[in-house]
């Protein structure tokens, strides 16, 4: 076999290996729905890109937490989708749920603003910890438009294939019965085209980042979400996380 052909085949084999490894991390309740998306060429290129990024530097969240949102919120339990932009890029912050941080980690500015709006909207006390797993386990899928980021470089994994994958996630959620889609920021709001407003509730507003918080405050996403759930005979979300 010619050396060039051997190299091409070896490269393809590595690419398939990276793609299969990334696909295998998706929880079963979502995997079959996302099968076509994760077998696509763009997902294969994404997997190769991520493997190279992790080989040469730090990427957040850790590989075993990239799909944590889907673990905590099985597809059949999803009642609300909160969609952000991309993960926190600071060390120790991102753990696979958009806007959430592990217990004991200082609240990033966007999360502080979310909690300020939660207090104004629902009267909930600002919690000590910024971990949002409790929301996820009530059926709130906390997912970003892009699921990974290079350390210290916000937006560094945009345009690498995650957008196509999360398009498929939104399309899958939109095939469920009534879901409340909460879209924060322009990257998230672009996903609205895949959502039928006759079947679902869309709540769109600015991102809670300090750069756009002036337009985020007063949007009342938490009470509006619960009102929509009530109107469709669904259980409300308990947004309180304790003081």
C-alpha positions in Angstrom: 0.0 0.0 0.0 1.3 3.4 -0.9 2.5 5.5 2.1 0.2 8.4 1.3 -2.9 6.0 1.2 -1.7 4.5 4.5 -1.6 7.9 6.1 -5.0 8.8 4.8 -6.5 5.6 6.2 -4.8 6.1 9.5 -6.2 9.6 9.8 -9.7 8.4 8.9 -9.4 5.6 11.6 -8.3 8.1 14.2 -11.2 10.4 13.2 -13.7 7.6 13.5 -12.3 6.6 16.9 -12.7 10.2 18.2 -16.2 10.4 16.8 -17.2 7.0 18.3 -15.7 8.0 21.7 -17.6 11.3 21.7 -20.9 9.7 20.6 -20.5 7.1 23.4 -20.7 9.8 26.1 -24.2 10.8 25.1 -26.7 9.4 27.6 -29.0 6.7 26.3 -32.3 8.7 26.6 -30.9 11.2 24.0 -28.6 9.1 22.0 -31.1 7.5 19.6 -32.8 10.8 18.9 -29.4 12.4 18.1 -28.0 9.4 16.2 -28.1 11.0 12.7 -26.5 14.2 14.0 -23.7 12.3 15.8 -22.9 10.2 12.7 -22.6 13.3 10.5 -19.3 14.5 9.0 -19.5 17.7 11.0 -19.7 15.8 14.2 -16.7 13.7 13.1 -14.7 16.9 12.4 -15.8 18.3 15.8 -14.6 15.2 17.6 -11.2 15.3 15.9 -10.9 19.0 16.7 -11.8 18.4 20.4 -9.3 15.5 20.6 -6.5 17.8 19.2 -7.6 20.7 21.5 -7.4 18.5 24.6 -4.0 17.1 23.5 -2.5 20.5 23.4 -4.2 22.4 26.2 -7.0 22.7 28.7 -10.6 22.5 27.5 -13.7 23.1 29.6 -15.8 21.3 30.8 -13.8 18.0 31.3 -14.5 15.3 28.8 -16.6 13.3 31.1 -18.9 16.3 31.8 -19.5 17.6 28.3 -23.0 16.0 28.2 -23.8 16.3 31.9 -26.9 18.3 31.1 -28.3 15.3 29.2 -27.5 13.0 32.1 -29.3 15.1 34.7 -32.3 15.8 32.4 -33.4 12.7 30.4 -35.2 13.6 27.2 -38.6 12.2 28.4 -38.4 14.4 31.5 -37.6 17.6 29.7 -40.2 20.3 30.3 -38.0 23.4 30.0 -34.9 24.2 27.9 -32.7 27.0 29.0 -30.2 27.8 26.2 -27.1 29.8 26.7 -24.1 30.6 24.5 -20.9 28.7 25.5 -19.4 27.4 28.7 -17.5 29.4 31.3 -13.9 29.5 30.3 -12.3 29.9 33.8 -10.7 27.1 35.6 -13.0 25.0 37.8 -16.2 26.8 36.7 -17.9 24.8 33.9 -19.3 21.4 34.7 -21.6 20.7 31.7 -24.8 22.6 32.7 -25.1 26.1 31.3 -24.6 28.9 33.8 -24.1 26.4 36.6 -20.9 26.1 38.8 -20.0 23.4 41.3 -20.8 24.0 45.0 -18.2 26.3 46.6 -17.2 28.0 43.3 -17.7 31.8 43.2 -20.7 32.9 41.1 -19.6 34.2 37.7 -21.1 37.6 36.7 -23.8 36.0 34.4 -24.9 33.7 37.2 -25.0 36.6 39.7 -27.4 38.4 37.3 -29.6 35.4 36.9 -30.0 35.1 40.7 -30.7 38.9 40.9 -33.5 38.4 38.4 -34.8 35.3 40.1 -35.0 37.3 43.4 -36.8 40.2 41.7 -39.1 37.9 39.7 -40.0 35.3 42.3 -38.7 36.6 45.6 -36.2 33.7 45.9 -33.2 34.2 48.1 -29.8 34.3 46.4 -28.2 31.0 47.1 -24.8 30.4 48.5 -23.9 27.8 45.9 -24.3 28.3 42.1 -25.0 24.7 41.3 -28.1 24.3 39.2 -28.4 20.5 39.3 -31.7 20.9 41.3 -33.3 22.7 38.3 -31.9 20.1 35.9 -33.4 17.2 37.9 -36.8 18.9 37.8 -36.8 18.7 34.0 -34.9 21.9 33.0 -32.4 21.1 30.3 -29.5 23.5 30.9 -27.5 23.5 27.6 -25.4 25.9 25.7 -25.4 26.4 21.9 -21.7 25.4 22.1 -20.7 22.8 24.6 -16.9 23.3 25.0 -14.4 26.1 25.2 -10.6 26.5 25.3 -9.3 27.7 28.7 -9.4 31.5 29.0 -10.8 32.0 25.5 -14.5 32.7 25.4 -16.1 31.6 22.1 -13.1 29.7 21.0 -15.1 26.6 20.0 -17.8 28.3 18.0 -18.1 27.3 14.4 -16.6 23.9 14.9 -19.7 21.7 14.8 -21.4 22.1 18.1 -24.1 24.4 16.6 -25.3 21.7 14.3 -25.4 19.2 17.2 -27.4 21.6 19.4 -29.7 22.3 16.5 -30.5 18.6 16.6 -31.0 18.8 20.4 -33.5 21.6 20.0 -35.3 19.9 17.2 -35.6 16.7 19.3 -37.0 18.6 22.3 -39.4 20.3 20.0 -40.9 16.9 19.1 -42.0 16.5 22.7 -45.3 17.8 24.0 -45.3 21.4 25.3 -41.9 22.6 26.3 -40.9 26.1 27.5 -37.8 27.3 25.6 -35.9 30.0 27.4 -33.4 31.5 24.9 -30.8 33.9 26.4 -28.6 35.8 24.0 -28.3 36.0 20.2 -26.6 32.6 19.8 -29.5 31.0 21.6 -32.2 33.0 19.9 -31.1 31.8 16.5 -32.5 28.4 17.5 -36.0 29.7 17.7 -36.5 28.9 14.0 -36.7 25.2 14.9 -39.5 25.7 17.5 -43.2 25.8 16.6 -44.7 28.6 18.7 -48.1 27.0 18.3 -47.0 23.9 20.3 -44.4 25.4 22.6 -43.7 28.5 24.7 -40.7 30.7 23.7 -39.2 33.2 26.1 -36.5 35.2 24.5 -34.4 37.9 25.9 -30.8 39.3 26.2 -28.0 37.2 27.7 -27.5 37.8 31.5 -23.9 38.8 30.9 -23.0 42.2 32.4 -22.7 43.4 28.8 -26.4 43.0 28.2 -27.9 42.6 31.7 -29.7 46.0 31.4 -32.0 44.2 28.8 -32.1 41.0 30.8 -33.3 42.5 34.0 -37.1 42.7 34.2 -37.6 39.8 31.6 -39.2 37.6 34.4 -38.3 34.3 32.8 -38.9 32.2 35.9 -42.5 33.3 36.6 -43.3 33.3 32.9 -42.0 29.7 32.6 -44.2 28.6 35.5 -47.2 30.4 34.1 -46.8 28.6 30.8 -46.4 25.2 32.5 -49.5 25.8 34.6 -51.5 26.8 31.5 -50.6 23.4 29.9 -51.4 21.3 33.0 -47.7 20.7 33.8 -45.9 20.9 37.2 -44.2 24.1 37.9 -40.4 24.4 38.5 -39.3 25.2 42.1 -36.6 27.7 41.2 -35.5 28.3 44.8 -32.1 26.9 45.6 -31.9 27.8 49.3 -29.9 30.6 50.9 
